[in-house]
Amino acid sequence: MDRLKVYDGDFTLEFPGRGKHSIVLKHGQDTVFSCGRMFCGKFSEVGALEKKLRIHPNQDNLSAEIESTNVIPFGCEYEISRDIVAASGFARLTCDVRAVNFGRVGDLTLEEIRFYNAAKVTFMVYGEDSMRECVPGADHVIYSGSEPIVMATVVTSDGITVDFGCGSDLWRLRSAANMPGVDSLFALKYEDGELVLSRQALIYGAETEIEQRPWRFKSIMAWKKDQDKGSVSGEVFDNAPCMLAPAARRDFRKKVRRSDADIVCANSVPTICDDASHLEKPEKNTLLHFDLEEYITSYIWANRQLNKKGKRFSFAFKDNPFSHTAAVQNLSKAISRLSFEL
């Protein structure tokens, strides 16, 4: 099979095994969003060979895991593996890159993200505490800099909202800032009628020694069109300041497991935090992380647990810089089931 498909109401997620795109989101027949391929040094993943492409739907059809592995057959060879968890309105992407045959990864450009029919974009750059807003027009660069874009939210001309953001490992996107002789460049630009997010995570200087190590980067996607999935009301408990804190995760799961009712986790605010102990790395002084990925993970997990009892789960949010995003709005509603083309 050359591609896998996941159906979420009027949306379709496609996962091609090879070619220009690794993920495509469609609404009906129209492409809303696409996730490209990586560059390892001067070698593009577009020419890679497919090694694995599998889907594992959960029995309740509330989520599915998609696994893929491609090998770039040039240079030392590079293996690129993706693990994607999809649910209604969400996808969580983990991408691992390693050099084969004792090679080194070197310069690394992450997947290019393209939004189609963009009517408005809001985005947050790391280090800022509010969103920037732009209405795309003529071809131009909207943002270019060494700091990554934490979240970009696009509203299309036909009323679809789609997000692309960094995962919990914000520190990895900023690795170059802590590596002498290494730079990064992140850009958001409007070209040829499409909004393009590019991410050069590692740019090594000519005299800089390249580490012999694999790399992992996480991302999140969310999408919605103005439809009411229904709200959840029931037992209420308050959220923690950072959902990635181990104590917060344990407490959250304990409360969900013990409940026999619908649950709402209230007073929620997606947070950028630097407490390294939240990632179980207390030996480091600080480690930047963005906990919205953990919201998505917890939302899927809690709904799968409560679904066994015929119950549902959602979050309730305080006003926050991400209130307008598809992710926060979806997390505030009841979950829907997926269907699959296997």
Number of C-alpha atoms within 10 A of each C-alpha: 8 10 15 18 19 24 19 19 14 11 21 22 21 19 24 19 23 21 15 16 20 22 23 18 24 16 18 11 10 12 17 24 26 21 20 19 21 25 20 25 16 12 18 17 26 17 16 23 16 17 14 13 20 17 20 12 19 12 9 12 15 20 25 21 17 19 16 21 21 22 21 23 16 14 15 14 20 25 22 24 20 21 18 22 22 24 25 25 23 24 24 22 21 16 19 15 22 21 22 17 10 11 16 21 24 20 20 21 22 19 21 18 19 22 25 18 20 26 17 17 22 19 23 20 19 16 11 10 10 14 16 14 15 13 14 19 12 10 13 13 13 18 15 16 12 19 18 24 26 20 21 23 27 29 25 18 12 10 14 18 23 26 23 27 24 25 25 22 19 25 18 19 26 19 14 20 16 10 12 11 15 20 19 22 17 19 18 21 17 21 14 9 14 16 25 21 22 20 23 21 24 24 18 20 13 8 7 13 13 15 10 13 13 13 14 15 20 21 20 22 25 25 25 23 17 8 6 10 12 11 17 19 16 14 14 15 16 13 20 18 16 24 25 25 18 14 12 16 17 12 12 19 14 11 12 21 11 9 14 14 16 20 23 23 21 18 16 20 24 21 17 19 20 16 19 17 16 21 17 12 12 12 8 11 10 15 18 19 24 22 24 24 26 18 21 25 16 20 22 22 17 21 24 22 17 20 15 11 13 12 18 25 30 27 27 23 19 11 11 13 15 23 14 13 22 25 28 22 18 23 23 22 20 19 24 16 13 21 17 15 10 12
